[in-house]
Amino acid sequence: TLRWLDLGHGASTAEDAAQAKAAWLLEQLTGGGCACWITNTVAQAQALFAALRQQAPAGLPLTLLHSRFPVAQREGLEEEIKTRYGPKSPECRSGIVVGTQVLEQSLDLDFDLMVSDLAPVDLLLQRAGRLHRHERPARPIAEPTLWVYAPRLPDGSADLGVDAVIYSEYILRRTLRTLAGREVLRLPDDYRPLIEAVYADGEP
């Protein structure tokens, strides 16, 4: 399932937006389970992680992973994440991982809930691949749902903000247009048609 998330970011400060994201994410996990939010910048990941540390109940595992950690520390964090959320992780899992694009890179992870900042369609599909990746007899969040954080301006248009600096604004807008109205992603069947629709040569 594909869902869009706004949270009124256009009218908030960066700190307010991080607090709103943290509150929403914790609400989704009131019944248990594990979640991952992939942001597009280190600063966004750090802000969300800080907000989660303020709001999360004691004992809920929180992990931050991004490219600015020293290599040894980053490798340690990756091993911790793989142990907790990998294919051989316990059946009853809880916790939140916040990170940047490093979570896309060759880590076999399996989350009950996945949230991604807006990114090109191929990266969104790759991130969706970390959602309900392995068969488990029971999950606190039964429906595999990819939430895409895509705030809107007051006029209803996309508020791309820094995302348009990280990625091509043209590709982001093509991604939004291609996925508009779609409620279900069928993987791997949808990979090729969606990527071709976004990256196909056509109007400028």
Contacts in CASP RR format, 6 or more apart in sequence:
PFRMAT RR
TARGET T0000
AUTHOR 0000-0000-0000
METHOD contacts of the structure
MODEL  1
TLRWLDLGHGASTAEDAAQAKAAWLLEQLTGGGCACWITNTVAQAQALFA
ALRQQAPAGLPLTLLHSRFPVAQREGLEEEIKTRYGPKSPECRSGIVVGT
QVLEQSLDLDFDLMVSDLAPVDLLLQRAGRLHRHERPARPIAEPTLWVYA
PRLPDGSADLGVDAVIYSEYILRRTLRTLAGREVLRLPDDYRPLIEAVYA
DGEP
1 143 0 8 1.000
1 144 0 8 1.000
1 145 0 8 1.000
1 146 0 8 1.000
1 183 0 8 1.000
1 184 0 8 1.000
1 185 0 8 1.000
2 145 0 8 1.000
2 146 0 8 1.000
2 148 0 8 1.000
2 179 0 8 1.000
2 182 0 8 1.000
2 183 0 8 1.000
2 184 0 8 1.000
2 185 0 8 1.000
3 145 0 8 1.000
3 146 0 8 1.000
3 147 0 8 1.000
3 148 0 8 1.000
3 183 0 8 1.000
4 147 0 8 1.000
4 148 0 8 1.000
4 150 0 8 1.000
5 24 0 8 1.000
5 115 0 8 1.000
5 147 0 8 1.000
5 148 0 8 1.000
5 149 0 8 1.000
5 150 0 8 1.000
6 149 0 8 1.000
6 150 0 8 1.000
6 151 0 8 1.000
6 152 0 8 1.000
7 17 0 8 1.000
7 20 0 8 1.000
7 21 0 8 1.000
7 24 0 8 1.000
7 149 0 8 1.000
7 151 0 8 1.000
8 17 0 8 1.000
8 20 0 8 1.000
8 151 0 8 1.000
8 152 0 8 1.000
9 17 0 8 1.000
9 20 0 8 1.000
9 149 0 8 1.000
9 151 0 8 1.000
9 159 0 8 1.000
10 17 0 8 1.000
10 151 0 8 1.000
10 152 0 8 1.000
10 153 0 8 1.000
10 154 0 8 1.000
10 159 0 8 1.000
11 154 0 8 1.000
12 20 0 8 1.000
14 47 0 8 1.000
15 47 0 8 1.000
15 51 0 8 1.000
17 47 0 8 1.000
17 151 0 8 1.000
18 44 0 8 1.000
18 47 0 8 1.000
18 48 0 8 1.000
18 50 0 8 1.000
18 51 0 8 1.000
19 51 0 8 1.000
19 54 0 8 1.000
19 55 0 8 1.000
21 37 0 8 1.000
21 48 0 8 1.000
21 51 0 8 1.000
21 149 0 8 1.000
22 48 0 8 1.000
22 51 0 8 1.000
22 52 0 8 1.000
22 54 0 8 1.000
22 55 0 8 1.000
22 56 0 8 1.000
23 55 0 8 1.000
25 35 0 8 1.000
25 37 0 8 1.000
25 52 0 8 1.000
25 96 0 8 1.000
25 115 0 8 1.000
26 52 0 8 1.000
26 55 0 8 1.000
26 56 0 8 1.000
26 57 0 8 1.000
28 35 0 8 1.000
28 113 0 8 1.000
28 141 0 8 1.000
29 35 0 8 1.000
29 60 0 8 1.000
29 94 0 8 1.000
29 95 0 8 1.000
29 96 0 8 1.000
29 113 0 8 1.000
29 140 0 8 1.000
31 140 0 8 1.000
32 94 0 8 1.000
32 112 0 8 1.000
32 140 0 8 1.000
32 141 0 8 1.000
33 93 0 8 1.000
33 94 0 8 1.000
33 95 0 8 1.000
33 112 0 8 1.000
33 113 0 8 1.000
33 139 0 8 1.000
33 140 0 8 1.000
33 141 0 8 1.000
34 84 0 8 1.000
34 85 0 8 1.000
34 93 0 8 1.000
34 94 0 8 1.000
34 95 0 8 1.000
34 96 0 8 1.000
34 97 0 8 1.000
34 111 0 8 1.000
34 112 0 8 1.000
34 113 0 8 1.000
35 95 0 8 1.000
35 96 0 8 1.000
35 97 0 8 1.000
35 111 0 8 1.000
35 112 0 8 1.000
35 113 0 8 1.000
35 114 0 8 1.000
35 115 0 8 1.000
36 85 0 8 1.000
36 96 0 8 1.000
36 97 0 8 1.000
36 98 0 8 1.000
36 99 0 8 1.000
36 103 0 8 1.000
36 109 0 8 1.000
36 111 0 8 1.000
36 113 0 8 1.000
36 114 0 8 1.000
36 115 0 8 1.000
36 130 0 8 1.000
37 48 0 8 1.000
37 96 0 8 1.000
37 97 0 8 1.000
37 98 0 8 1.000
37 99 0 8 1.000
37 115 0 8 1.000
37 116 0 8 1.000
37 149 0 8 1.000
38 99 0 8 1.000
38 100 0 8 1.000
38 101 0 8 1.000
38 103 0 8 1.000
38 104 0 8 1.000
38 114 0 8 1.000
38 115 0 8 1.000
38 116 0 8 1.000
38 117 0 8 1.000
38 119 0 8 1.000
38 127 0 8 1.000
39 45 0 8 1.000
39 48 0 8 1.000
39 98 0 8 1.000
39 99 0 8 1.000
39 100 0 8 1.000
39 117 0 8 1.000
40 100 0 8 1.000
40 101 0 8 1.000
40 117 0 8 1.000
40 118 0 8 1.000
40 119 0 8 1.000
40 162 0 8 1.000
40 163 0 8 1.000
40 166 0 8 1.000
40 167 0 8 1.000
41 100 0 8 1.000
41 162 0 8 1.000
41 166 0 8 1.000
42 66 0 8 1.000
42 67 0 8 1.000
42 68 0 8 1.000
42 100 0 8 1.000
44 117 0 8 1.000
44 162 0 8 1.000
45 64 0 8 1.000
45 65 0 8 1.000
45 66 0 8 1.000
45 98 0 8 1.000
45 99 0 8 1.000
45 100 0 8 1.000
46 64 0 8 1.000
46 66 0 8 1.000
48 98 0 8 1.000
49 62 0 8 1.000
49 64 0 8 1.000
49 98 0 8 1.000
52 62 0 8 1.000
52 96 0 8 1.000
52 98 0 8 1.000
53 62 0 8 1.000
56 62 0 8 1.000
56 96 0 8 1.000
60 94 0 8 1.000
60 95 0 8 1.000
60 96 0 8 1.000
61 84 0 8 1.000
61 94 0 8 1.000
61 95 0 8 1.000
61 96 0 8 1.000
62 95 0 8 1.000
62 96 0 8 1.000
62 98 0 8 1.000
63 77 0 8 1.000
63 80 0 8 1.000
63 81 0 8 1.000
63 84 0 8 1.000
63 95 0 8 1.000
63 96 0 8 1.000
63 97 0 8 1.000
63 98 0 8 1.000
64 77 0 8 1.000
64 97 0 8 1.000
64 98 0 8 1.000
64 99 0 8 1.000
65 74 0 8 1.000
65 77 0 8 1.000
65 78 0 8 1.000
65 81 0 8 1.000
65 97 0 8 1.000
65 98 0 8 1.000
65 99 0 8 1.000
65 100 0 8 1.000
65 102 0 8 1.000
65 103 0 8 1.000
66 99 0 8 1.000
66 100 0 8 1.000
66 102 0 8 1.000
67 74 0 8 1.000
67 100 0 8 1.000
67 101 0 8 1.000
67 102 0 8 1.000
69 77 0 8 1.000
74 102 0 8 1.000
78 107 0 8 1.000
81 97 0 8 1.000
81 107 0 8 1.000
81 109 0 8 1.000
82 107 0 8 1.000
82 108 0 8 1.000
82 109 0 8 1.000
83 89 0 8 1.000
84 93 0 8 1.000
84 95 0 8 1.000
85 93 0 8 1.000
85 97 0 8 1.000
85 109 0 8 1.000
85 110 0 8 1.000
85 111 0 8 1.000
86 108 0 8 1.000
86 109 0 8 1.000
86 110 0 8 1.000
86 134 0 8 1.000
87 108 0 8 1.000
87 110 0 8 1.000
87 133 0 8 1.000
87 134 0 8 1.000
89 110 0 8 1.000
91 136 0 8 1.000
91 137 0 8 1.000
91 138 0 8 1.000
93 112 0 8 1.000
97 103 0 8 1.000
97 109 0 8 1.000
97 111 0 8 1.000
101 123 0 8 1.000
103 109 0 8 1.000
103 127 0 8 1.000
103 130 0 8 1.000
104 123 0 8 1.000
104 126 0 8 1.000
104 127 0 8 1.000
107 130 0 8 1.000
108 133 0 8 1.000
109 130 0 8 1.000
109 133 0 8 1.000
110 130 0 8 1.000
110 132 0 8 1.000
110 133 0 8 1.000
110 134 0 8 1.000
110 136 0 8 1.000
111 130 0 8 1.000
111 131 0 8 1.000
111 132 0 8 1.000
111 133 0 8 1.000
112 131 0 8 1.000
112 132 0 8 1.000
112 139 0 8 1.000
112 140 0 8 1.000
112 141 0 8 1.000
113 131 0 8 1.000
113 141 0 8 1.000
113 145 0 8 1.000
113 147 0 8 1.000
114 127 0 8 1.000
114 128 0 8 1.000
114 129 0 8 1.000
114 130 0 8 1.000
114 131 0 8 1.000
114 145 0 8 1.000
114 146 0 8 1.000
114 147 0 8 1.000
115 146 0 8 1.000
115 147 0 8 1.000
115 148 0 8 1.000
115 149 0 8 1.000
116 123 0 8 1.000
116 124 0 8 1.000
116 127 0 8 1.000
116 128 0 8 1.000
116 146 0 8 1.000
116 147 0 8 1.000
116 148 0 8 1.000
116 149 0 8 1.000
117 148 0 8 1.000
117 149 0 8 1.000
117 163 0 8 1.000
118 124 0 8 1.000
118 148 0 8 1.000
118 149 0 8 1.000
118 150 0 8 1.000
118 158 0 8 1.000
118 160 0 8 1.000
118 163 0 8 1.000
118 172 0 8 1.000
118 175 0 8 1.000
118 176 0 8 1.000
119 127 0 8 1.000
119 163 0 8 1.000
119 167 0 8 1.000
119 172 0 8 1.000
119 175 0 8 1.000
120 167 0 8 1.000
120 168 0 8 1.000
120 171 0 8 1.000
120 172 0 8 1.000
120 175 0 8 1.000
120 198 0 8 1.000
121 171 0 8 1.000
121 174 0 8 1.000
121 175 0 8 1.000
121 178 0 8 1.000
121 179 0 8 1.000
121 194 0 8 1.000
121 195 0 8 1.000
121 197 0 8 1.000
121 198 0 8 1.000
122 195 0 8 1.000
122 198 0 8 1.000
122 199 0 8 1.000
124 146 0 8 1.000
124 148 0 8 1.000
124 175 0 8 1.000
124 179 0 8 1.000
125 185 0 8 1.000
125 187 0 8 1.000
125 190 0 8 1.000
125 191 0 8 1.000
125 194 0 8 1.000
125 195 0 8 1.000
127 146 0 8 1.000
128 146 0 8 1.000
128 185 0 8 1.000
128 187 0 8 1.000
129 187 0 8 1.000
131 144 0 8 1.000
131 145 0 8 1.000
131 146 0 8 1.000
132 139 0 8 1.000
132 144 0 8 1.000
146 185 0 8 1.000
148 179 0 8 1.000
150 158 0 8 1.000
150 176 0 8 1.000
151 158 0 8 1.000
151 159 0 8 1.000
152 158 0 8 1.000
152 159 0 8 1.000
153 159 0 8 1.000
158 172 0 8 1.000
158 173 0 8 1.000
158 176 0 8 1.000
160 169 0 8 1.000
160 172 0 8 1.000
160 173 0 8 1.000
163 172 0 8 1.000
164 172 0 8 1.000
171 198 0 8 1.000
171 199 0 8 1.000
174 197 0 8 1.000
174 198 0 8 1.000
174 199 0 8 1.000
175 198 0 8 1.000
178 194 0 8 1.000
178 197 0 8 1.000
178 198 0 8 1.000
179 194 0 8 1.000
END
